[in-house]
Structures are given as C-alpha cells and as structure tokens.
C-alpha cells in the first residue's frame, strides 16, 4: 500500500528527523488505539493495562523501573487520548521546525531524547525523594511532553525574539510562550498532576542547558548521536565497501599536495564557518530575531547545522 511506502520513505530519509519523531508518536498511538479496540471486542480488555500499557509507560517506583528500564524512552512516544497527542504534536511541529532549521536534524533528536530522559529522571526522583509524593509512589508517566518542552525551551533560548502568529493573539514572542509553558507546568503540580508538571520542568531545564552549553562549544547531544549512528550501522542494509589504496610516486604526492593544499584550505574555510562566527550569528538572532540575518549569515548558519 502507498501508505506503508510513504512511511518507509519517511524513515529512509536522513534529513527528515522532525517528521520521523511525529510519525513514531502517531504510529504508537494508532497501534494502541487499534489494540485496545480489538481487546474490548474479544473480551480480553482486562489485560490491556497490566500486560500492554505497562510495557510503554514509565513507573515511578524503582522496582517497576528496574523491571522495565526501556520505559525511560518509550513513555515519551506514548499517548492515551486524542487531545493529549494533538497538543504535543502541534508544539513539536512548530518548535521542532525552528530547532531543526537552526541546529539540524541530529541536534533536534538529541534535544527530544535528552529532554525525555531528563523528564524521566525528575519524575522518578521526585516520587522517591519528596515525602508529599511518596503516598502516590507507583503512579506511571506517559506522553511526549517532557521532550517537547525541552524543544520549546531550546527554541526560546536560541531565538527568544522569534514570533509566532497565534489565533486571537497575533504575533507573540516565543520567550513568552516558553514562560507560559513553565507556569502551566507549575499549575499542573498544584492541580493533581505533579508527576507530569515535574517532568515538564525537567525537560525545560534540559532544553535551556543544551543551548547554553552549545554556545560554549559543548554539544551535550553527542552521546545520543553516537548511539544513533551505531543503530544506523546495525540496521543498515548497505554492504561494506572495500577500498584499495595505491601509493603514488613520492614526487607526484608532493606536487599534488603543494598544488591543492591552499585551495582545499580555502574550500574548508568557506564551507564550515568557525564557532566564533556562528556564536555571533546566534547572538544576533537572540537580540534581533532570525529575520535580521543577511542571506550570507543564514547560509552560514545552515552549513554549520549540517556539520
């Protein structure tokens, strides 16, 4: 079917991280919706939560987490409710597009995954260390909100003056949208969803730290990217290429190096802008917004995001 071909094509593309994150969330949601319907029709619905959802949602108790360690990630792609997934995916699409445009696909995925892990850490620690939450120990967490909140905060830290045109409100700077997200997370703690609110705050803190560290020259997403590269090699069907090197004559090598070194140096300099130059462009975005960049600055930022 063309639908399956479209899905396969979406996952085969290397420059399609945002759509891939959206698709994973949608596919998990659809799988659970159809499975729940089938189990209701076949009279096995009593097994839905203890045997199926438990494999996806993050438990707050340490014994449950030790039995289901993979849930520190699977919870961030799992939703139970149309409005829940709708609002998460809308925010992921809006703010994820900005992060992807300025930082590239790999760092977008890094922020999402690290935000989900930070949210899981805050969630589990809070229920095990805060006395007021211990009576509810064992309550699970699911939803992409922690990873999405990390992306929202990363976008707001990277370009706080960027504006979204919101229905009824008009243009609103994303730094104010991020502030509202934080306030809503705190309200969730007060209104019966402390675990979700705390996980959101953990994701927001990660998104802020990620951009601050990136500006300082440290990419916190490198471990995530390394794992992604390893998984890509494991599941790749491309055969390994065998390269045979032939040693040219010494004189030819020396002549070739002398002739091409200056040109290669100039090409590398033009292709990959320096970190100081990118920092200046990011600072300009923070103060004046993306639209204040010249065409040359936008191109340099794009090239840097592909490194």
N, C-alpha and C positions, 0 to 999 in steps of 0.2 A: 504494500500500500504506500501511496505517496507520503502519508503522514509519517510512517516509520522511516522512509528515506530522508525526509526533511529533518527528523530528529537525529538520525545518524550523521547527516551532513553537518548539522549544527555542532555536534561533538567532535567531528573530524577537523574542523577549522581551528587553527591555532590562535586566531585573533578575535575570538568570539566568547570571551570569558563571561561577560555580563549575561548574555543570552543563555549560556550554559548553566550559570547559577540559577537563573529564573526557571529554566527547564527542569533542573533537578528538583526544585521545590514543587513545581507543578506535577511532575511525574509521581513523586512520593505521595502527594495529596490525592491524585486520581487513583493510585493503587489502593490507598487506604479506604477511599470512598467506595470503590467497587468491591473490595474485600468485605467491608462492613455490610454492604447490601447483600452479598452472597451468604454471609454467615447468618444474617437475620432470616433469610428465606429458607435456609437449610436447618434452622434450629440449633446452630452452634454458636450463637452470638455470645453466650456466656464465656466463651474462650477468647473473645476479641481483645479485651483489655489485659488479662493476665498472660496470654500467650503471644500476642502480636504487638500491641502498642508498647508493651514493656520493653520490647527489643529496640525501640526508637527513642523513647523519652528518657530524660536524664533523671535518675533518682537522687534525692538529696542525702540519703543515708549512705555511709561509707561501705557497708557490706553489699548493698544493692549495686553501688558503683563498681565495686571490685568484681562482681559477677557479670556486669555489663559495661566494661570500660569503653567500648566503641560509642556509647551513647553521648560521650562528651562532644561528638561531632554530629551524630545522626539526629540529635534533638533539634539542631539548627536548620534542618531541612524538613521538619515535620510540623504539620498544622492539623488542627481539628476544628474546622469551621470556615465557611467561605469568607466572611468578613476579616477573620484573622489573617488568612493568607493574602487576601486582596490588598489590605493596607500595607502589609510588609513588602509585597512585591512592587507596589506602586512606589514606595520610598526607595526600594532597592534599585528600581529602574531609573528614577530621577537622579538620585545622588550617585549611584554607581556609574552612570554615564559620565558625570563630571570627573570622578576619580579616575576612571579609565582613560578619559581624554588627556588628562594631565600627567598621570603616573603610569599608564599602561595596564595591560591585562593581568600581568603576573602580580603586580602590587595590589590590584583590585581584589584578586582572590586572596592574597596574603592578609589584607585588612579584614576581609569577611571571616576567614578561618581563625585568625588570631582574636578577632572580636568575639567569635563564638566560644573559643577556649577561655578567654578572659571572663566572659559572662558565666560560663560553667564553673570556673574557679570561685568567683564571687558568690555564686548561688550555693555551692556545696559548703564553702567555708562559713557562710552566714548561718546556715541551718545547723551547723555543728558547733559553732562558737558563740553565737548570740543566744543568751538564755531565753529571751522572749520568743524565739522561733523554734526552740527545741521541742515544745509540745506538738509541733506540726512536722517533725522530722519524718521523712519518708515521702513527703509530697513531691511529685515529679515536675519537671520543666520541659516544655517543648515550644518550638517556634523559632523563626529566624531573627527575632527582634534584636538580640544581642549583636549579631553580625551586622545587621542593617544599621543599628545605632552607631556601631563603630565606623561604618562608611559615612553616615551623616556627619559625625563629628570630625572625621578626617577631611571631608569636603569643606566643612565650616572653618577648620583650622587652616587649610590650604588656601582658600579664597573666601574669606568672610564677607567680602563686599559683593559677591556674586548675587544676582537677584533672580528669584522665581516669580512668575506672574500667577498668583493664586486667585481662584474664583472668589469673587466678592471682596477680596482684599487688595487686589492689584499687585504691583511689584513689592516683594518682601526679600530683604537680605537674608542669606541662609544662616548667618550667625544668630539671627533672631529665631529662625526655625529650630536650630540646634538647641537654643536656650529653652524653647517651649518643650522640646522632647525631653530635656532633663527635668523640667518641672513636672511633666506628666509622669515620668518615672518615679519621682519622689511621691507624687499623689497616689500612684499605684501601691506604694508601700503602706500608705495610710488607709487605703480603701479595699483591702482584702487580697491584694496580690503582691505581697512583699518579695517573694522569690523572683517574680518577673521584673519588678522595679529594680531590685538589686542587680540582676543580670544585665539589664539595660545600662545601668551606671557603669558596670564593669566593662561593657563593650564601648561605651562612650569614652571612658578613660583610656582604653587601648587605642582608639582612633586618634585621640589627641596626642598621646605619647608617640605613636607611629610617625606622624608628620613632623613633630619636633625633632625626633631622632633622625629622620630622613634629612632634614635641613642641616643637621650636624654632621652628616656624612655617614650615618649608620642605618643600614636597611634591616629592620627587625624581621622582615619577611623572607630573608634568605633561607632559613631552615625550611619554611613552607615550600619555597620554590625548589629547593633541593629534593624534597620528598616528591613534589610533583614531577620533576624531571626523571626521578628514578621510576616512578609509576608509569610515566610515559614510555620509558625504555622497556619496562617489563611487558606492557600490553601492546607495544608497537609490533606490527607485523612486517616491518621493513627488514629485509635481510642486511646483515652487517656487510659493509663494503671493505674489500681488501685493497690496500694502497701499496703499490710498489715504488720505492724511491730509487732513482738512479743518480749517482753522483756525477755532476758535470765536471768539466775540466776546471782546475783552480783559477786559471786566468779568466774563464768565462764567468765564473761565480763572482769574482772580484769586480769585473766590468759591469755585470748586471746590478750588483749592489750599489756601486757608485752612480749608476745611471738612474736607478729607480728610488733610492732612499729619499731624496728630497721630495719627489712627487708623492710618495707614499705618506711621508710625514705631513705634507700639506693636506692630502686627502683625509687622513685620520683626524687632523685638527678641525677640518671643515665638517666632517661627518659627525663627530662626537664632541659637543660643547663641553667645556670644563665645568667642574662642580661650582666654582665661584660664579661663573656666568649664569648657571641655572638658578643658584641661590638669589642672585639679583633679580632674575625674572620672576621667581616665586614671591619675593618681597614686593615687587611691583604689583603683582596680582592681589596680594593681601591688602595693599593700600588703595589701589585704584580699580581693581577688577580685571577680568580677562580681556574685556573689550579695549582696555587701554594699551594692550600689547600691539607692537607693529607686526607686519606679516613675517618679517625675518625672525622676531622673537618667538612667535607662535611655532614656526618651523623648528627652531632650536629646541623648544620645549617638547615638541612631538618626537624629535630624534632622540632626545635624552630619555624619553619614556620607553623607547624601544630597546634601550641597552640592556 
